[in-house]
Amino acid sequence: MANRLKTCLVLGERSCIYLTLDGTLIPDDSLPGSTGYVAGKLLSSFDFFEDDELRDRAERLKAFIDSHRHNGYLFGDLQKGGRQATEEELKQFSCTQENGIREGLVYCGRCCR
């Protein structure tokens, strides 16, 4: 939530949980449309038994994500003007890399800014 983007955890074909900016969880059956998809980033509290079905589902999910990969970057509404950084964010990005960019940030691959 550090980036202040709306988040949705998809649990199945018709099951998801939206996380609002204030931390409210909203179960829903309408999945988000156009978005950036990721998988394998959440750690479970227990180990799953990896059988053929689970491996097949993981492979199909990877193929789906690969076929819907965005080219480069995602933008929100650029006319909103942003917001002031929090104290935590100021500390997080306070160091500078050798190339002069703040630690944790990179140049855009498309516009090099």
C-alpha positions in Angstrom: 0.0 0.0 0.0 3.1 2.3 0.0 2.3 3.3 -3.6 -1.3 4.1 -2.6 -2.7 1.9 -5.4 -6.0 0.0 -5.1 -5.3 -3.7 -4.6 -7.3 -6.8 -5.4 -6.4 -10.4 -4.3 -8.0 -12.8 -6.8 -8.9 -16.1 -5.1 -10.7 -17.9 -7.9 -12.6 -17.4 -11.2 -15.4 -15.5 -9.4 -13.9 -14.7 -6.0 -11.7 -11.8 -4.9 -11.0 -9.4 -2.1 -10.5 -5.7 -2.7 -8.2 -3.8 -0.3 -9.1 -0.1 -0.1 -6.7 2.7 0.6 -7.9 2.9 4.2 -7.3 -0.8 4.7 -10.9 -2.0 4.4 -11.3 -5.6 3.0 -14.3 -6.0 0.6 -15.1 -9.5 -0.7 -16.5 -9.5 -4.2 -17.3 -11.7 -7.2 -16.5 -9.1 -9.8 -12.8 -9.4 -10.8 -10.8 -6.4 -11.9 -10.4 -5.9 -15.6 -7.3 -4.4 -17.2 -4.5 -4.5 -14.7 -1.0 -5.8 -14.0 -1.1 -9.4 -13.0 1.5 -11.0 -10.6 1.7 -14.4 -9.0 3.9 -16.1 -6.4 4.5 -13.0 -4.3 2.5 -13.9 -1.2 3.9 -16.4 1.3 1.5 -18.9 2.7 1.5 -19.8 6.4 1.8 -23.5 5.5 3.4 -25.5 2.7 1.1 -26.8 0.0 1.4 -30.4 -1.3 2.5 -29.9 -4.8 0.6 -32.4 -7.0 0.1 -32.5 -10.7 -3.1 -30.4 -10.5 -1.4 -27.6 -8.6 1.6 -27.6 -11.0 -0.8 -27.5 -14.0 -2.7 -24.6 -12.5 0.6 -22.7 -11.8 1.7 -23.3 -15.4 -1.6 -22.0 -16.8 -1.5 -19.0 -14.5 2.0 -18.2 -15.7 1.0 -18.6 -19.3 -2.0 -16.2 -18.7 0.2 -13.6 -17.0 2.8 -13.9 -19.8 0.1 -13.4 -22.4 -1.2 -10.2 -20.6 2.2 -8.7 -19.8 2.3 -4.9 -20.0 4.9 -3.3 -22.1 7.0 -1.2 -19.8 5.1 0.6 -17.1 1.7 1.5 -15.7 0.5 5.0 -14.9 -2.4 6.2 -12.8 -4.0 9.5 -13.3 -1.1 11.9 -14.1 -3.3 14.9 -13.6 -3.8 14.3 -9.9 -0.5 15.9 -9.1 0.8 13.4 -6.6 1.1 13.9 -2.8 3.7 14.8 -0.2 6.0 12.0 0.8 5.7 10.6 4.3 8.6 10.5 6.8 9.0 6.8 6.2 9.1 7.3 2.4 11.7 10.1 2.8 13.9 7.8 4.9 13.4 4.9 2.4 14.6 7.0 -0.6 17.2 9.1 1.3 20.3 7.4 -0.2 21.6 8.1 -3.6 23.0 5.6 -6.1 26.3 6.2 -8.0 24.2 7.4 -11.0 22.6 10.1 -8.9 19.2 8.4 -8.7 17.7 7.8 -5.3 18.1 4.3 -3.9 15.1 2.1 -4.8 14.3 4.1 -8.0 15.2 3.4 -11.6 15.0 5.2 -14.9 12.0 4.4 -17.1 13.1 2.0 -19.8 11.1 3.8 -22.4 11.7 7.6 -21.8 14.9 7.3 -19.7 13.7 9.7 -17.1 
